[in-house]
Amino acid sequence: MSPRIGTAVLGLFMFAAGVVGTALTWQYFVKTTTGQRIDDVAFRGSEIGQSALWNAAEPVLDIVSIPFIVVVLGAAALIAIIRRRPLLALEVAVLVGGANVTTQLLKYVVFDRPDLAETSGAAANSLPSGHTTVAASVAAALVLVVPRHTRPMVAVLAATYAAATGVATMIGGWHRPSDVVAAMTVVMAWAGLAMIVTAIGSSERVRPPDSAIVPTAFVSGLMAVVAFITGLLAFSALSSTGDLLTSGGSIDRGDLIRAYTGGAFGVVAVTAALFALILVMHQFATRPGPDKLSGKRTAQQSSYN
């Protein structure tokens, strides 16, 4: 399979995973009584230690603003121009613009929130989180535009920032865990579409040296491990909460903390999976086909993207 076709197929897979993830998150945590109750227990858990944690969370959330989006998009476009990769600027616009418009449409037009259980959060639908979508989309955009040899380090910093913003919205009582997870899956869908843009309009591909390939493989693999472990922790914590609610047991302080940390683990898991996919797919998207691997390899390696 050629890199162009392979990239398009992987992009469609990533897009589908994001769409399905968003739909299932809404369907369970918003459209079912049990889901709403689990989300509410996690939301109530955020009140424990909130005053202390808010001192660290507030500055993270203050970063997200319209000027912030403009500055980051401008910087990303400038990097793309300097690298003579105008297609990257289009990818950034597709990713950031599409993800944030989609989040607003889903939250205020498409999704509703039926009154199925007594909850402490917003009565109206709040899924997906707008702040998290902004943070995750611009972070993903930066990963796309930076040179390959800096991409693994930038991906780690970008994922950390995106996850921190999502958890910060939970600390502040702005959003439930499901709101944050849905924001990440919305970005995942649009990152997949950005990869399809790469497949359709990709320019000349060059083979990077092993010194660039190995760090990307290591970091993406590490993120996949983090996603797996934190995903298991989230499932364990939230399923325990669901079992307790189903059995009619009372919720104590320990249960609140367990559900809250389970929600945070869920956010970290989805974020790590998102940026691992972006790293792997962008690596694949820019590799040359088999017919281009022979001849002039040394010259190609000196100008890897």
C-alpha positions as CSV (number, residue, x, y, z in Angstrom):
1,M,0.0,0.0,0.0
2,S,1.4,3.4,-0.9
3,P,1.9,6.0,1.8
4,R,-0.8,8.2,0.2
5,I,-3.5,5.5,0.3
6,G,-2.3,4.3,3.7
7,T,-2.5,7.8,5.1
8,A,-6.0,8.2,3.8
9,V,-7.1,4.9,5.3
10,L,-5.5,5.7,8.7
11,G,-7.0,9.1,8.6
12,L,-10.5,7.7,8.0
13,F,-9.9,5.2,10.9
14,M,-8.9,8.1,13.2
15,F,-11.8,10.1,12.1
16,A,-14.2,7.2,12.7
17,A,-12.7,6.5,16.1
18,G,-13.2,10.2,17.1
19,V,-16.8,10.3,15.9
20,V,-17.7,7.0,17.6
21,G,-15.9,7.9,20.8
22,T,-17.8,11.2,21.0
23,A,-21.2,9.6,20.2
24,L,-20.7,6.8,22.7
25,T,-19.5,9.2,25.5
26,W,-22.6,11.3,25.0
27,Q,-24.9,8.3,24.7
28,Y,-23.8,6.7,27.9
29,F,-22.8,9.6,30.2
30,V,-25.6,11.9,29.1
31,K,-28.4,9.8,27.8
32,T,-28.5,7.1,30.5
33,T,-29.4,7.4,34.2
34,T,-26.4,5.4,35.3
35,G,-24.0,7.4,33.2
36,Q,-25.3,10.7,34.5
37,R,-25.0,9.5,38.1
38,I,-21.5,8.3,37.6
39,D,-20.5,11.6,36.0
40,D,-22.1,13.4,38.9
41,V,-20.2,11.5,41.6
42,A,-17.0,12.4,39.8
43,F,-18.1,16.0,39.5
44,R,-18.9,16.2,43.2
45,G,-15.5,14.7,43.9
46,S,-13.9,17.7,42.4
47,E,-15.0,19.8,45.3
48,I,-12.6,17.9,47.6
49,G,-9.4,20.0,47.8
50,Q,-10.7,22.4,45.2
51,S,-9.5,25.5,46.9
52,A,-5.9,24.3,47.0
53,L,-5.9,22.8,43.5
54,W,-7.6,25.8,41.9
55,N,-4.4,27.9,42.5
56,A,-2.7,25.7,40.0
57,A,-5.7,25.1,37.7
58,E,-6.7,28.7,37.2
59,P,-3.6,29.9,35.4
60,V,-3.9,27.0,33.0
61,L,-7.4,27.9,32.1
62,D,-6.6,31.6,31.8
63,I,-4.4,30.8,28.8
64,V,-7.3,29.7,26.7
65,S,-8.8,32.7,24.9
66,I,-9.5,34.1,21.4
67,P,-6.1,35.9,21.3
68,F,-4.4,32.7,22.4
69,I,-6.0,30.8,19.4
70,V,-4.9,33.6,17.0
71,V,-1.4,33.7,18.3
72,V,-0.9,29.9,18.1
73,L,-2.5,29.7,14.7
74,G,-0.3,32.5,13.4
75,A,2.8,30.8,14.9
76,A,1.8,27.5,13.3
77,A,1.2,29.1,9.9
78,L,4.6,30.9,10.2
79,I,6.4,27.7,10.9
80,A,4.7,26.1,7.9
81,I,5.7,28.9,5.7
82,I,9.3,28.9,6.9
83,R,9.4,25.1,6.3
84,R,7.9,25.7,2.8
85,R,5.0,23.5,3.7
86,P,1.9,25.5,2.8
87,L,-0.2,22.3,3.1
88,L,0.5,22.3,6.8
89,A,-1.2,25.6,7.2
90,L,-4.3,24.1,5.6
91,E,-4.1,21.1,8.0
92,V,-3.9,23.4,11.0
93,A,-6.9,25.4,9.8
94,V,-8.9,22.2,9.2
95,L,-8.0,20.8,12.6
96,V,-8.4,23.8,14.8
97,G,-11.3,25.4,13.0
98,G,-13.2,22.2,12.4
99,A,-12.8,20.9,16.0
100,N,-13.9,24.1,17.7
101,V,-16.9,24.8,15.4
102,T,-17.9,21.2,15.9
103,T,-17.7,21.4,19.6
104,Q,-20.0,24.4,19.7
105,L,-22.5,22.9,17.3
106,L,-22.6,19.6,19.3
107,K,-22.9,21.4,22.6
108,Y,-25.6,23.9,21.7
109,V,-27.4,22.5,18.7
110,V,-27.0,18.7,18.3
111,F,-26.8,17.2,21.8
112,D,-29.3,17.6,24.5
113,R,-29.3,16.6,28.1
114,P,-32.4,14.8,29.4
115,D,-33.2,15.1,33.1
116,L,-32.6,11.5,34.1
117,A,-30.9,11.9,37.5
118,E,-30.3,14.5,40.2
119,T,-27.0,16.1,39.3
120,S,-24.8,18.8,40.7
121,G,-23.5,20.2,37.4
122,A,-25.1,22.2,34.7
123,A,-28.7,21.3,33.9
124,A,-28.2,22.0,30.2
125,N,-25.9,20.0,28.0
126,S,-22.2,20.9,28.6
127,L,-20.6,18.2,26.4
128,P,-18.0,18.6,24.8
129,S,-15.8,21.1,26.7
130,G,-15.0,24.2,24.7
131,H,-11.8,25.0,26.7
132,T,-10.5,21.5,26.3
133,T,-11.2,21.5,22.6
134,V,-9.3,24.8,22.1
135,A,-6.3,23.5,24.1
136,A,-6.2,20.0,22.5
137,S,-6.7,21.3,19.0
138,V,-3.9,24.0,19.1
139,A,-1.6,21.5,20.8
140,A,-2.2,19.0,18.1
141,A,-1.7,21.6,15.5
142,L,1.8,22.5,16.8
143,V,2.7,18.8,16.7
144,L,1.8,18.7,13.0
145,V,3.8,21.8,12.0
146,V,7.1,21.4,13.9
147,P,10.1,19.6,12.2
148,R,10.2,15.9,12.7
149,H,13.2,15.8,15.0
150,T,11.4,18.0,17.5
151,R,8.0,16.4,17.1
152,P,8.3,13.8,19.9
153,M,9.3,16.4,22.5
154,V,6.6,18.8,21.4
155,A,4.1,16.0,21.4
156,V,4.9,15.2,25.1
157,L,4.6,18.9,26.1
158,A,1.4,19.3,23.9
159,A,-0.3,16.3,25.4
160,T,0.6,17.4,28.9
161,Y,-0.9,20.8,28.3
162,A,-4.1,19.4,26.7
163,A,-4.6,17.0,29.6
164,A,-3.8,19.6,32.2
165,T,-6.4,22.0,30.7
166,G,-9.0,19.2,30.6
167,V,-8.4,18.3,34.3
168,A,-8.3,21.9,35.2
169,T,-11.9,22.4,33.9
170,M,-12.8,19.5,36.2
171,I,-11.0,21.0,39.2
172,G,-12.8,24.3,38.7
173,G,-16.2,22.6,38.5
174,W,-16.6,23.9,35.0
175,H,-17.1,20.5,33.4
176,R,-17.8,16.8,34.1
177,P,-15.2,14.2,33.0
178,S,-17.4,13.1,30.0
179,D,-17.3,16.7,28.7
180,V,-13.5,16.7,28.6
181,V,-13.2,13.2,27.1
182,A,-15.7,14.1,24.3
183,A,-13.6,17.2,23.5
184,M,-10.6,15.0,23.0
185,T,-12.4,12.7,20.7
186,V,-13.7,15.6,18.7
187,V,-10.1,16.7,18.2
188,M,-9.2,13.1,17.3
189,A,-11.8,13.1,14.5
190,W,-10.5,16.3,13.0
191,A,-6.9,15.2,13.4
192,G,-7.9,12.3,11.2
193,L,-9.4,14.6,8.6
194,A,-6.2,16.6,8.7
195,M,-4.3,13.5,7.8
196,I,-6.6,12.9,4.9
197,V,-5.7,16.4,3.7
198,T,-2.0,15.3,3.9
199,A,-2.8,12.2,1.8
200,I,-4.6,14.2,-0.9
201,G,-2.2,17.1,-1.3
202,S,1.1,15.7,0.0
203,S,4.3,17.0,-1.5
204,E,7.5,15.2,-2.0
205,R,8.3,12.8,0.7
206,V,11.8,12.1,2.2
207,R,13.1,9.4,4.4
208,P,14.2,10.7,7.8
209,P,17.3,9.3,9.4
210,D,17.0,6.6,12.1
211,S,17.9,9.3,14.7
212,A,14.5,10.9,14.0
213,I,12.5,7.7,13.6
214,V,13.5,6.1,16.9
215,P,12.4,8.9,19.3
216,T,9.1,9.1,17.5
217,A,8.5,5.4,17.9
218,F,9.6,5.4,21.5
219,V,7.4,8.4,22.5
220,S,4.4,7.1,20.7
221,G,4.8,3.7,22.3
222,L,5.2,5.3,25.7
223,M,2.0,7.3,25.2
224,A,0.2,4.1,24.2
225,V,1.3,2.4,27.4
226,V,0.2,5.4,29.4
227,A,-3.2,5.4,27.6
228,F,-3.6,1.7,28.4
229,I,-2.7,1.8,32.1
230,T,-4.7,5.0,32.8
231,G,-7.6,3.6,30.8
232,L,-7.6,0.5,33.0
233,L,-7.5,2.6,36.1
234,A,-10.3,4.8,34.9
235,F,-12.5,1.8,34.0
236,S,-11.9,0.2,37.3
237,A,-12.7,3.3,39.3
238,L,-15.8,4.3,37.3
239,S,-17.2,0.8,37.1
240,S,-16.9,0.4,40.9
241,T,-18.8,3.7,41.2
242,G,-21.4,2.3,38.8
243,D,-21.8,-0.9,40.7
244,L,-22.2,1.0,44.0
245,L,-24.9,3.2,42.5
246,T,-26.7,0.3,41.0
247,S,-26.7,-1.6,44.3
248,G,-28.2,1.4,46.1
249,G,-25.1,1.9,48.4
250,S,-24.4,5.3,49.9
251,I,-21.6,7.5,48.5
252,D,-18.9,8.5,51.0
253,R,-15.8,10.8,50.6
254,G,-13.7,7.9,49.4
255,D,-16.1,7.1,46.6
256,L,-16.2,10.7,45.5
257,I,-12.4,10.8,45.3
258,R,-12.3,7.4,43.5
259,A,-14.7,8.6,40.9
260,Y,-13.0,11.9,40.5
261,T,-9.6,10.4,40.0
262,G,-11.1,7.8,37.7
263,G,-12.5,10.6,35.5
264,A,-9.1,12.3,35.5
265,F,-7.4,9.0,34.5
266,G,-9.9,8.7,31.7
267,V,-9.0,12.2,30.4
268,V,-5.3,11.3,30.5
269,A,-5.9,8.0,28.7
270,V,-7.8,9.6,25.8
271,T,-5.3,12.4,25.6
272,A,-2.3,10.0,25.4
273,A,-4.1,7.9,22.8
274,L,-4.8,11.0,20.7
275,F,-1.3,12.3,20.6
276,A,0.2,8.8,20.1
277,L,-2.0,8.4,17.0
278,I,-1.0,11.8,15.7
279,L,2.7,11.0,16.1
280,V,2.4,7.6,14.4
281,M,0.1,8.8,11.6
282,H,2.2,11.9,10.8
283,Q,5.3,9.7,10.7
284,F,3.5,7.4,8.2
285,A,2.1,10.3,6.2
286,T,5.4,11.7,5.4
287,R,7.4,8.6,4.6
288,P,8.4,7.8,1.0
289,G,7.1,5.0,-1.0
290,P,9.2,1.9,-1.7
291,D,10.2,3.1,-5.1
292,K,11.7,6.3,-3.6
293,L,13.8,4.6,-0.9
294,S,16.6,3.8,-3.2
295,G,19.0,6.3,-4.7
296,K,19.9,9.7,-3.3
297,R,19.1,8.5,0.3
298,T,21.9,10.5,1.7
299,A,20.7,13.7,0.1
300,Q,17.1,13.0,1.2
301,Q,18.2,12.4,4.8
302,S,19.9,15.8,5.0
303,S,16.6,17.5,4.3
304,Y,14.1,15.4,6.2
305,N,10.9,17.2,7.3
